Amino acid sequence: MHKVTIVKHTDQIDSLIQRFPCISGLKDKEIWEYDLDVVRDYFYGRRKDAPQNMKYRWKVPKQSFFGYQTQICALPVMFIGKTGYGKSSLLNHIIGKSVFLTDDTRPCTQNVESAFFRLGSDPKYYLALFDFPGIGESEQADHKYMTWYADMVKDSPCIVYVLRADQRDYSIDERAFEKLFSEEILDNVIIALNCADKIEPVNRKGEITEAQKEALEEKCDSIESILSVPSYRIFPCSAHTGYGMEELVSCIEDQLELCVYDKD
């Protein structure tokens, strides 16, 4: 069964490269469509069935941007985490447009929404950024959304889990990590520590001070011990000021480069 999402935005990868040159390594690339371990087992005779399932295949709406294809091959980057922690805001900053709704007082995302970026001239290959509903609203909503998360994390080469730099309670996040991330999947997880400018001692001028940088380092060490994500994969950042966004996007690109190759 192929996955379906609400497509909120489409564009060429060049629009992202203009904002973040570090992502240029994805331009004009093709995507490894099969799970390489399955392919290897087939050719070495460890399994009799030929690998038919394409790992990154998605259903898309009929529109000219997708070349009138009903199925395309896309690299999914998941943005997940608690409600109100800035998943949509981070995505909007990366894209450079207000694609996903944001609100400081109530949750806006209640469906899986996405933005697709074509890697080159071939209308088959895309980078897909996914905005998922946040957890922590209610037990009933969490059950539904965690089911969606679990369905996606198996096939996502890059999972951006969003935290806030000024948060202190990680109990909901600990439960999410326990349910969602096996040791293998945890290797694909990056933590975006949003609202880095809000960590104490807050600088009202908006710039990150040396004292705040020290506090952010301590916060990253603490998160590493709680969630078992190494500190070098935890990125203090701010969707509001742009602080740390280049480093975050660069790490995302590094994850995705393992899934693409030059078509020549």
C-alpha positions in Angstrom: 0.0 0.0 0.0 1.5 3.3 -1.1 1.7 6.2 1.2 -0.5 9.3 0.7 0.0 12.9 1.9 -1.4 16.4 1.4 0.9 18.3 -0.9 1.0 21.9 0.2 3.9 23.1 -1.9 5.9 22.1 -5.0 9.1 23.6 -6.5 12.5 22.8 -7.9 15.4 21.9 -5.6 17.1 25.1 -6.8 14.8 27.2 -4.6 16.2 25.4 -1.6 19.8 25.6 -2.8 19.5 29.4 -3.1 18.7 29.5 0.6 21.0 26.7 1.7 23.8 26.0 -0.8 24.8 23.0 1.4 21.9 21.1 -0.1 23.3 21.3 -3.7 24.6 17.7 -3.4 21.1 16.5 -4.1 20.6 18.3 -7.4 20.2 16.2 -10.6 20.7 13.0 -8.5 18.6 9.8 -8.8 17.4 7.8 -5.8 18.2 4.2 -4.8 14.7 2.9 -5.0 15.2 -0.5 -3.5 16.2 -1.5 0.0 19.8 -2.5 -0.7 19.9 -5.2 1.9 16.9 -6.9 0.2 18.6 -6.6 -3.2 21.8 -8.1 -1.8 19.9 -11.0 -0.2 18.1 -11.8 -3.5 21.3 -11.9 -5.6 23.1 -14.0 -3.0 20.3 -16.5 -3.0 19.2 -15.8 0.6 15.7 -15.0 -0.6 13.8 -16.4 -3.6 11.4 -13.5 -4.3 12.7 -10.6 -6.4 12.6 -7.2 -4.6 9.4 -5.6 -5.8 8.7 -3.0 -3.1 10.2 0.4 -3.9 11.3 1.9 -0.7 10.6 5.6 -1.5 7.5 5.4 -3.7 4.7 7.8 -3.1 1.2 8.6 -4.5 0.8 12.2 -5.7 -2.1 14.2 -7.0 -2.5 14.6 -10.7 -0.9 17.8 -11.6 1.6 19.0 -14.2 4.4 19.5 -11.8 4.7 15.7 -11.3 4.6 15.1 -15.0 1.2 13.5 -14.7 2.7 10.6 -12.8 0.6 9.0 -10.1 3.6 7.6 -8.3 7.0 9.2 -7.9 10.2 8.4 -6.0 10.9 10.8 -3.1 13.3 11.0 -0.2 11.1 11.7 2.9 12.4 14.0 5.7 10.0 13.8 8.7 9.6 16.6 11.1 8.0 15.3 14.3 7.7 16.1 18.0 5.5 17.8 20.5 2.7 20.2 19.6 3.8 23.9 19.7 7.6 23.3 19.5 8.0 24.8 16.0 8.0 22.0 13.4 6.0 24.0 10.9 8.0 27.2 11.7 11.3 25.4 11.0 10.0 24.0 7.7 8.7 27.4 6.7 12.1 28.9 7.4 13.9 26.2 5.3 11.5 26.7 2.4 11.5 30.5 2.7 7.7 30.7 2.6 4.7 30.3 4.9 3.7 27.0 3.5 2.6 25.4 6.7 0.2 27.1 9.1 1.6 28.2 12.5 -0.1 29.4 15.7 1.4 30.3 19.1 -1.7 29.3 21.0 -3.2 26.2 19.4 -2.1 23.2 17.2 -2.5 23.8 13.5 -1.3 20.6 11.9 -3.8 17.8 12.0 -2.9 15.9 8.9 0.3 14.8 7.3 1.3 17.7 5.0 4.3 18.0 2.7 6.4 20.1 0.3 8.0 18.3 -2.7 11.1 19.5 -4.5 12.1 18.0 -7.9 15.8 17.0 -7.8 16.4 17.7 -11.5 14.7 17.5 -14.9 13.3 14.0 -14.4 9.8 14.3 -12.9 10.3 11.0 -11.0 12.8 12.0 -8.3 12.0 14.4 -5.4 13.0 15.6 -1.9 9.9 15.6 0.3 9.6 17.6 3.6 6.8 16.3 5.9 5.1 18.2 8.6 3.4 15.8 11.1 0.8 16.6 13.7 2.4 17.1 17.1 2.1 14.7 20.0 1.1 15.8 23.6 -2.4 17.1 22.8 -4.4 14.2 24.2 -4.1 10.5 24.7 -6.5 9.8 21.8 -4.7 12.1 19.4 -1.3 10.7 20.4 -2.5 7.2 19.7 -3.5 8.2 16.1 -0.5 10.3 15.4 2.0 7.8 16.8 0.6 5.2 14.5 1.3 7.6 11.6 4.8 8.2 12.9 5.5 4.5 13.3 4.4 3.9 9.7 6.8 6.5 8.3 9.9 6.2 10.4 10.7 2.7 8.9 11.2 4.3 5.4 12.6 7.7 6.3 16.3 8.2 5.9 16.2 11.4 7.9 13.9 12.1 10.9 14.1 15.5 12.5 12.7 15.4 16.0 12.0 18.9 17.3 12.5 20.0 20.9 12.6 23.4 22.5 15.8 24.8 24.0 13.8 26.2 27.0 11.9 23.0 27.8 12.6 21.0 30.9 10.3 18.0 30.8 11.1 15.2 28.4 8.7 12.5 29.6 6.5 12.6 26.4 9.6 12.6 24.2 11.1 9.7 26.1 7.9 7.6 25.5 7.9 8.6 21.8 11.6 7.5 21.4 10.9 4.2 23.2 7.9 3.4 21.0 9.3 4.6 17.6 13.0 4.2 17.4 14.8 0.9 17.3 18.6 1.1 17.5 18.8 1.0 13.7 16.2 3.8 13.2 17.8 5.9 15.8 20.8 6.3 13.5 18.5 8.4 11.2 17.3 10.7 13.9 18.5 14.4 14.1 17.3 16.6 16.9 16.5 20.2 16.1 16.7 22.2 19.4 14.4 25.0 18.3 14.0 28.4 20.1 17.7 28.5 20.9 17.3 32.3 21.4 14.9 31.6 24.3 17.3 29.8 26.5 18.3 31.5 29.7 19.9 34.0 30.2 17.7 35.5 27.4 19.2 38.3 25.5 16.5 40.8 24.6 18.4 42.0 21.6 17.9 38.7 19.9 21.5 37.7 19.4 22.8 34.4 21.0 25.3 35.4 23.7 28.3 33.4 24.9 26.4 32.6 28.1 23.5 31.2 26.0 25.9 29.1 23.9 27.3 27.6 27.0 23.8 26.8 28.2 23.0 25.2 24.9 26.0 23.0 25.1 24.9 21.8 28.5 21.4 21.3 27.2 22.7 19.1 24.3 24.7 17.0 26.7 21.6 16.5 28.9 19.5 15.5 25.9 22.1 13.1 24.8 22.0 11.3 28.2 18.1 11.3 28.2 17.4 10.3 24.6 20.6 8.6 23.5 21.2 10.8 20.5 24.8 11.9 20.3 25.3 15.6 20.9 26.9 16.1 17.4 23.4 15.2 16.0 21.6 17.8 18.2 21.4 21.2 16.6 20.5 24.3 18.5 18.6 26.5 16.1 15.9 29.2 15.8 13.2 29.4 13.2 12.6 33.0 14.3 16.2 34.3 14.0 17.7 31.7 11.6 20.4 30.8 14.1 21.9 27.3 13.5 19.6 26.6 10.5 22.6 26.1 8.0 24.1 23.5 10.3 20.7 21.7 10.6 20.1 21.6 6.9 23.6 20.5 6.2 23.2 17.5 8.4 19.9 16.6 6.7 21.7 16.7 3.4 24.5 14.5 4.7 21.8 11.9 5.6 20.1 12.0 2.3 23.3 11.8 0.2 23.6 8.1 1.2 20.4 7.5 -0.7 21.2 9.1 -4.1 23.6 8.6 -6.9 24.8 10.3 -10.1 22.7 9.1 -13.0 25.7 9.2 -15.3 
